[in-house]
Amino acid sequence: MWGERLARGIERRYKNEAPFCVVFISEDYLAKKWTKKELAIVVTVNERKPGYMLPVMRSGDVPEEIKEIVWLETTLSADKVAARIVAKLRDPPPAPWWFFISTREKVAAAVLLLAVILWFWPSRTTLKSADANSAGIIAHVVNVAPKTSTLVGQRLKFGSLPLEDFELRLNKSGSPTIFPGEHDIALTTLEIVTKCADGIRPSKHKVEPLLGKQLVTLEIDIRESDDAPGKFRRKTTTFPAAHLKPLVGRLVEEDDAQCD
């Protein structure tokens, strides 16, 4: 491990490269900084690969970390300890296949798997809520997948209110691309037209009191990443018509007007 960072070098070898670890435990071993770190790593590996750690007690008290593991005493001769090690090497316990894969290979496999998931996982976008201010409509959308979706149409519907349904457009600074995550989309309109009744289009002064507690509907059309060309999915939500008062006050005519 010449030139490597010691802690990382030990951890990599013990976790990824060693089928066994024979630990000769003594009072000095348990007292020193680096051997204590080494033992902690070996114990961790042994938890996921039983039979990996082969303790040999040379002196001192048995540490807590190995009290549940069978160990050898140094009353055995060196030849007998060596014979036990050789026997273990010839007949190792079954190990999970991933144990001997290096960290670099595991990371590469994880990246490849993620890439495959991202390739096949289409966008899925929902319209969570909407509101209005004097500038226009704010749509709150959520795309829960890693791919982008596209906003292809949007409109506001008023139901029984004396206002014509109309198409909305994106704010000049906005984009129809909906990236993964949560986003507020600003929608605008150049005019709001009141419905014709008895040849008259009512002024904003007559419309504003009618907004009250009624609801208006925002519709948006979204093309998901796996939709065929020309296809889209329509999402709707409602919000209080009273929130439109600033917009109605700015865009609807001050006076009644004759119908065209």
Summary of the structure (lengths in Angstrom):
residues: 260
radius of gyration: 35.8
end to end distance: 88.2
largest distance: 112.8
contacts: 694
relative contact order: 0.11
helix: 35%
strand: 29%
